[in-house]
Amino acid sequence: MTDFGFIGAGNMGGALATAVSKSTKSVLIADFFADKAETLAEKLAVKSADNNTIAESCRYIFLGVKPQMMAEMLSSVSGTLSGRDDLVLVTMAAGLKIETIRKMAGKDYKVIRIMPNTPVLVGEGEVLYCASENVSDDELRFFTDNMRFAGQLTRIDEKLMDAGCSLSGCGPAFVYMFIKGLAKGGENCGIDPETALALAAQTVIGSAKLLTESKTDPDILIKNVCSPGGSTIEGVKSLESDGLEEIVQKAVNAAYKRNLELGKA
């Protein structure tokens, strides 16, 4: 029995397979394009396979296909899956609830639903997860232990998954926009583009690390940077005047609204 199988070796499926392979080599990878699976498997020193082999022999099966392809893919392996009660299906498809996956698969399988974000590509991701009622604590522990190289894993109630996705799933795009703005501001002050982007990115990395490691309230950290009559306070006043926090909140809320729409589609 192989511990992990990945059906779909796209960007996210490949990134998660890469993370898991750092914990165990008991991994099989399949993809619609067989050569893609073979290339990734060779790179990770694991094995490639086809969908049915994974359905037959893997304990945790990552369903790394697009939501609109999920029903067809599960139907194609339903005959192989049907005789098994020991497997756990892992879905990362946006908008598809655990109940929906079970209906598509034709059985009340054990299901873990995850929502990873793109920084899992460098092992610094946020992976939200929830599970069906029949997934045991030991099965969840084994799963999270072997996923640790993807980044931080946070258990969340499924009813909050769309909200969490709007924050951590969509959030990287919002952060990149902020970094882009920081860098452009530096350019306007005479710094060359490459240096400005590097300074902006490291500033965000360092600030986030200080926030998480110090466990200090963001308002206190803002105050710590600002000296009365100094330059930082002038920039903060500008951001407050333009409503930066409200703008970001609006972006998260817009993403959340769209996630709800996708869940009803």
C-alpha angles and dihedrals in degrees: 000000000000117000101218135025127183120204102193125030100203124133096291097033089048092048092051092046088052091052094047092046089062088064101038140004091211089108136125123194128200133176139172085249102057094197089058091055091045093051093050093044091052091049091052095041092240132111134270123221142159127270096260093050089054091046089052102043113024127091097204115035118193111209099210099172131111117273092248090055097046099090093050093047094048091047090054092057099031093103091055094044096047097080095052129089097165100071133097120210114215115201128190096171111132115241097010111118125209090255090054093051090051092051091050091049092046097232141067094258123173105268134190114193116203136183111197125180128221098263087076082084087075097032094258100099134131112234116191114198143178132173143212117258094257096059106104126225090247091053091050091047092051090049096049093043090056093043095053095105090063090070132253119000118205124187112220136174110263092236087064095048094097090050092047091049090053089056109035099017097048095025098086090065090053091048091050089053089053091048089050090053092048091051093047089052089054091049090052087056092054105270116135115252097248094050092043092054092047091049092048094048094048091047090057093044093050095043092051091048092050090050095050098040098043093042087214122155111260091234090058092049090051090051091049091059095046121083118192108264091005132127099260094058090055091055091046090051089053092051091047091049091052091047099241096170092048091048092053092045089052091053092052091047091050090051090048092052090052092048089055090051092050090051090058095046 
